[in-house]
């Protein structure tokens, strides 16, 4: 149960209610505070049905009385999670290929969220069980989750302020001549609403990807990609836009094109690699409680390591 109150100081006179709430109750996100206003959980001088756009004059007494709602319709499941770091506020998880992060149509169980609810029962009162960013089902690598409301709010703010460092290793088609930055907005594909695409500057959302060469492997290139923003399928869409789609990408990769002259073993390995060759290998952030910068790394998954090994061997033949 939450039961908190505060008096509006004169310094906030003339401000809208939503702005005032964000200042007076910084431990809660703006979206959560707005939800509480709409549901009648926020009382201003005994007035319940007040608009979030209402401007206050100062001196009003604000009371918030509500219960933190648990995740609805999502069951806790005993799912193995590869925790590489945890403390009382955060957990850093190495997500395997094939695991869905958040339940959705067709994947209501067996997700990371279900596993978090089992491992950390208190996360039931944190939005999305503490999940603040996601990886696609067939992308592996590091994610951070929050264990409490205060941490959740802090991590969301760090993501919005772009201070969270997220680096990926991606194997792309073609010989990439040099590193660079792709600054192209991303939005829903005009004809296929399940896909994303680069759109005109006045459409979609800002998306910025920095990339550099990690290793050249003949007709393929291993790159490091660093996200400045975090749009859906961002690296996959951006690399496809510059004609270097990710190896194995079943959505954006197009028809499989095998280089001339490669061995049958290499052809077989490329044909059988049926997911985007993308791994979130490094994650860095300021710890929500201490402010200390922390960073974690994880090794490539076995399937990517194996494919890279085959491509390297191809170069020696």
C-alpha positions as CSV (number, residue, x, y, z in Angstrom):
1,X,0.0,0.0,0.0
2,X,1.2,3.5,-0.9
3,X,0.1,6.4,1.3
4,X,2.1,9.6,0.7
5,X,1.4,13.3,0.8
6,X,3.1,16.6,0.2
7,X,2.3,20.3,0.2
8,X,2.8,22.2,-3.1
9,X,5.6,24.8,-2.5
10,X,5.2,28.4,-3.8
11,X,8.1,27.7,-6.2
12,X,5.8,25.4,-8.2
13,X,2.9,27.8,-8.3
14,X,1.4,28.0,-11.8
15,X,2.7,24.6,-12.8
16,X,0.6,21.8,-14.1
17,X,-0.3,19.0,-11.8
18,X,1.7,16.4,-13.7
19,X,4.8,18.5,-13.5
20,X,4.3,19.1,-9.8
21,X,3.8,15.4,-9.1
22,X,7.1,14.6,-10.9
23,X,9.0,17.0,-8.7
24,X,7.3,16.1,-5.4
25,X,7.3,12.3,-5.9
26,X,10.5,11.6,-7.9
27,X,10.6,7.9,-6.9
28,X,7.7,7.2,-9.3
29,X,7.6,7.5,-13.1
30,X,5.5,10.2,-14.7
31,X,3.4,7.7,-16.5
32,X,2.6,5.9,-13.2
33,X,1.7,9.2,-11.5
34,X,-0.5,10.1,-14.4
35,X,-2.3,6.7,-14.2
36,X,-2.9,7.4,-10.5
37,X,-4.4,10.8,-11.3
38,X,-6.7,9.3,-13.9
39,X,-7.8,6.5,-11.6
40,X,-8.7,8.8,-8.7
41,X,-5.8,7.9,-6.4
42,X,-4.5,11.5,-6.3
43,X,-6.4,13.9,-4.1
44,X,-5.7,17.7,-4.2
45,X,-7.3,19.5,-1.3
46,X,-10.0,16.9,-1.1
47,X,-10.7,17.1,-4.8
48,X,-10.5,13.7,-6.6
49,X,-11.6,14.3,-10.1
50,X,-8.8,16.6,-11.1
51,X,-7.1,16.9,-14.5
52,X,-3.4,16.3,-14.9
53,X,-3.3,19.5,-16.8
54,X,-4.7,21.6,-13.9
55,X,-2.5,24.4,-12.8
56,X,-2.0,24.8,-9.1
57,X,-1.5,28.0,-7.2
58,X,0.7,26.7,-4.4
59,X,-0.1,25.6,-0.9
60,X,-2.4,22.8,-1.9
61,X,-2.2,19.5,-0.1
62,X,-1.7,16.4,-2.3
63,X,-2.4,12.9,-1.1
64,X,-1.8,9.7,-3.0
65,X,-3.3,6.5,-1.7
66,X,-3.0,3.4,-3.9
67,X,-1.8,-0.2,-4.0
68,X,1.0,-1.3,-6.3
69,X,-0.7,-3.7,-8.8
70,X,0.9,-7.0,-9.5
71,X,1.5,-8.2,-13.1
72,X,-1.8,-9.3,-14.4
73,X,-2.3,-12.7,-16.2
74,X,1.4,-13.5,-16.1
75,X,2.4,-16.6,-14.1
76,X,5.6,-17.1,-12.3
77,X,7.6,-20.0,-13.8
78,X,10.7,-21.8,-12.7
79,X,12.8,-20.9,-15.7
80,X,16.6,-21.0,-15.7
81,X,18.0,-17.5,-16.0
82,X,21.8,-16.9,-16.6
83,X,22.4,-14.2,-14.0
84,X,25.9,-12.7,-14.4
85,X,25.5,-10.0,-11.7
86,X,22.9,-9.1,-9.1
87,X,22.4,-7.0,-6.0
88,X,19.5,-5.6,-4.1
89,X,18.6,-3.2,-7.0
90,X,19.5,-4.8,-10.3
91,X,20.1,-8.1,-12.1
92,X,22.1,-8.4,-15.3
93,X,21.0,-11.4,-17.4
94,X,22.6,-13.1,-20.3
95,X,19.6,-14.0,-22.5
96,X,19.9,-17.1,-24.7
97,X,18.8,-17.4,-28.3
98,X,15.2,-18.4,-28.5
99,X,14.0,-16.8,-25.2
100,X,11.2,-14.2,-25.5
101,X,11.7,-11.3,-23.1
102,X,8.1,-10.3,-22.5
103,X,4.8,-12.2,-23.0
104,X,2.8,-11.4,-26.1
105,X,0.5,-13.2,-28.5
106,X,1.8,-16.7,-29.2
107,X,4.3,-16.5,-26.3
108,X,2.4,-16.2,-23.0
109,X,4.7,-18.5,-21.0
110,X,8.3,-19.5,-21.0
111,X,9.5,-15.9,-21.2
112,X,12.1,-14.0,-19.2
113,X,9.3,-12.1,-17.4
114,X,7.8,-15.4,-16.2
115,X,11.2,-16.4,-14.9
116,X,11.7,-13.1,-13.2
117,X,8.4,-13.4,-11.4
118,X,9.5,-16.8,-10.0
119,X,13.0,-15.8,-9.0
120,X,12.1,-12.4,-7.6
121,X,8.5,-12.5,-6.3
122,X,8.6,-8.8,-5.3
123,X,9.1,-7.9,-9.0
124,X,5.3,-8.5,-9.4
125,X,4.8,-4.9,-8.2
126,X,7.4,-3.4,-10.6
127,X,6.2,-2.6,-14.1
128,X,7.0,-5.5,-16.5
129,X,8.7,-7.3,-13.6
130,X,11.6,-4.8,-13.9
131,X,12.3,-5.2,-17.6
132,X,13.4,-1.8,-19.0
133,X,14.7,-2.8,-22.4
134,X,14.4,-5.8,-24.6
135,X,16.2,-8.1,-27.1
136,X,14.5,-9.9,-30.0
137,X,13.7,-13.6,-29.4
138,X,16.6,-14.7,-31.6
139,X,19.1,-12.1,-30.4
140,X,21.3,-13.2,-27.5
141,X,23.1,-11.2,-24.8
142,X,22.9,-8.8,-21.9
143,X,19.9,-7.2,-20.3
144,X,19.5,-5.3,-17.1
145,X,16.3,-5.5,-15.0
146,X,15.2,-3.5,-12.0
147,X,14.2,-5.1,-8.7
148,X,12.2,-2.2,-7.3
149,X,10.2,0.9,-8.3
150,X,13.0,3.4,-7.5
151,X,15.5,1.4,-9.6
152,X,13.1,1.0,-12.4
153,X,12.5,4.7,-12.6
154,X,16.2,5.4,-12.5
155,X,17.1,3.0,-15.3
156,X,14.3,4.3,-17.5
157,X,15.7,7.8,-17.1
158,X,19.2,6.6,-17.9
159,X,17.9,5.0,-21.1
160,X,16.0,8.2,-22.0
161,X,19.1,10.3,-21.4
162,X,21.2,7.8,-23.5
163,X,23.8,7.2,-20.7
164,X,23.4,3.4,-20.8
165,X,26.1,1.8,-23.0
166,X,24.9,-1.1,-25.2
167,X,27.3,-2.7,-27.6
168,X,26.6,-5.6,-30.0
169,X,28.6,-8.0,-32.2
170,X,26.9,-8.6,-35.5
171,X,28.0,-10.7,-38.5
172,X,26.8,-9.0,-41.7
173,X,26.8,-9.8,-45.3
174,X,29.4,-8.2,-47.6
175,X,32.7,-6.4,-47.2
176,X,32.2,-3.4,-45.0
177,X,34.8,-0.8,-46.1
178,X,34.9,1.3,-42.9
179,X,33.0,2.1,-39.7
180,X,30.5,4.9,-39.5
181,X,27.2,6.2,-38.0
182,X,23.7,5.6,-39.4
183,X,21.4,8.4,-38.4
184,X,18.1,7.4,-40.0
185,X,14.6,7.4,-38.4
186,X,12.8,4.1,-38.0
187,X,9.1,3.4,-38.2
188,X,6.6,0.8,-39.2
189,X,7.0,-0.6,-42.8
190,X,4.5,0.9,-45.1
191,X,3.2,-2.4,-46.5
192,X,4.2,-5.0,-43.8
193,X,3.2,-3.8,-40.4
194,X,5.2,-6.6,-38.7
195,X,8.4,-5.1,-40.0
196,X,10.3,-1.9,-39.3
197,X,12.0,0.3,-41.9
198,X,14.0,3.5,-42.4
199,X,11.5,6.3,-43.0
200,X,11.6,10.0,-43.9
201,X,12.9,12.4,-41.3
202,X,9.5,13.7,-40.4
203,X,8.2,10.2,-39.7
204,X,9.0,7.4,-37.3
205,X,11.5,7.9,-34.4
206,X,15.0,9.0,-34.2
207,X,17.5,6.1,-34.5
208,X,21.2,6.3,-34.3
209,X,23.7,3.4,-34.7
210,X,27.4,3.7,-34.5
211,X,29.4,0.8,-36.0
212,X,33.0,-0.2,-36.6
213,X,34.9,-3.1,-38.1
214,X,35.8,-5.9,-35.7
215,X,37.0,-8.5,-38.3
216,X,36.8,-9.1,-42.0
217,X,36.0,-12.6,-43.1
218,X,36.0,-12.7,-46.9
219,X,32.5,-11.9,-48.1
220,X,31.3,-11.3,-44.5
221,X,32.2,-8.7,-41.8
222,X,32.0,-8.9,-38.1
223,X,31.1,-5.5,-36.7
224,X,30.7,-3.8,-33.3
225,X,27.5,-1.8,-33.2
226,X,26.7,0.7,-30.4
227,X,23.2,2.0,-29.9
228,X,22.6,5.6,-29.2
229,X,18.9,5.0,-29.3
230,X,17.0,1.7,-28.9
231,X,14.3,1.3,-31.6
232,X,12.7,-2.0,-32.5
233,X,15.1,-4.1,-34.8
234,X,17.3,-1.0,-35.0
235,X,20.7,-2.7,-35.9
236,X,19.0,-5.1,-38.3
237,X,17.1,-2.3,-40.1
238,X,20.0,0.1,-40.2
239,X,22.5,-2.5,-41.6
240,X,20.0,-3.6,-44.2
241,X,19.5,0.0,-45.2
242,X,23.2,0.3,-46.1
243,X,23.1,-3.1,-48.0
244,X,24.8,-5.1,-45.3
245,X,22.0,-7.2,-43.7
246,X,22.8,-9.5,-40.8
247,X,23.7,-13.1,-41.7
248,X,20.7,-15.4,-41.0
249,X,18.1,-12.6,-40.6
250,X,14.9,-14.2,-41.7
251,X,13.0,-10.9,-41.8
252,X,15.3,-8.3,-43.3
253,X,18.1,-10.5,-44.8
254,X,16.3,-11.3,-48.1
255,X,17.1,-14.4,-50.2
256,X,20.2,-16.3,-49.2
257,X,23.1,-15.5,-51.5
258,X,26.2,-17.7,-51.2
259,X,29.6,-16.4,-52.4
260,X,31.1,-18.2,-55.4
261,X,33.9,-20.7,-54.6
262,X,33.2,-21.4,-51.0
263,X,33.3,-25.0,-49.7
264,X,30.3,-27.2,-49.2
265,X,30.8,-27.1,-45.4
266,X,30.7,-23.3,-45.4
267,X,27.6,-23.3,-47.6
268,X,25.9,-25.8,-45.3
269,X,26.8,-23.7,-42.2
270,X,25.4,-20.6,-43.7
271,X,22.2,-22.3,-44.9
272,X,21.6,-23.8,-41.5
273,X,22.1,-20.5,-39.6
274,X,18.5,-19.5,-39.3
275,X,18.6,-16.5,-36.9
276,X,20.1,-13.0,-37.1
277,X,23.8,-13.2,-36.1
278,X,23.5,-10.6,-33.4
279,X,24.7,-10.7,-29.8
280,X,24.5,-8.0,-27.1
281,X,28.0,-8.5,-25.7
282,X,28.6,-5.4,-23.6
283,X,26.4,-3.4,-21.2
284,X,27.4,-0.4,-19.1
285,X,25.4,1.9,-16.8
286,X,25.5,4.1,-13.6
287,X,24.4,2.0,-10.7
288,X,21.0,3.4,-9.6
289,X,21.9,3.5,-5.9
290,X,25.6,4.3,-5.8
291,X,26.1,6.2,-9.0
292,X,29.1,4.1,-9.8
293,X,29.6,3.2,-13.4
294,X,29.5,-0.6,-13.9
295,X,30.1,-2.6,-17.0
296,X,29.6,-6.3,-18.0
297,X,30.7,-8.4,-21.0
298,X,29.6,-11.9,-22.2
299,X,31.1,-14.3,-24.7
300,X,29.5,-15.0,-28.0
301,X,26.9,-17.9,-28.0
302,X,28.1,-21.2,-29.4
303,X,26.3,-21.0,-32.7
304,X,27.9,-17.7,-33.6
305,X,31.3,-18.9,-32.5
306,X,31.0,-22.0,-34.6
307,X,29.9,-20.0,-37.7
308,X,32.8,-17.5,-37.3
309,X,35.2,-20.4,-36.9
310,X,34.0,-22.0,-40.2
311,X,34.3,-18.6,-42.0
312,X,37.9,-18.2,-40.7
313,X,38.8,-21.6,-41.8
314,X,37.4,-20.8,-45.2
315,X,39.9,-18.0,-45.5
316,X,42.9,-20.4,-45.0
317,X,41.8,-22.8,-47.8
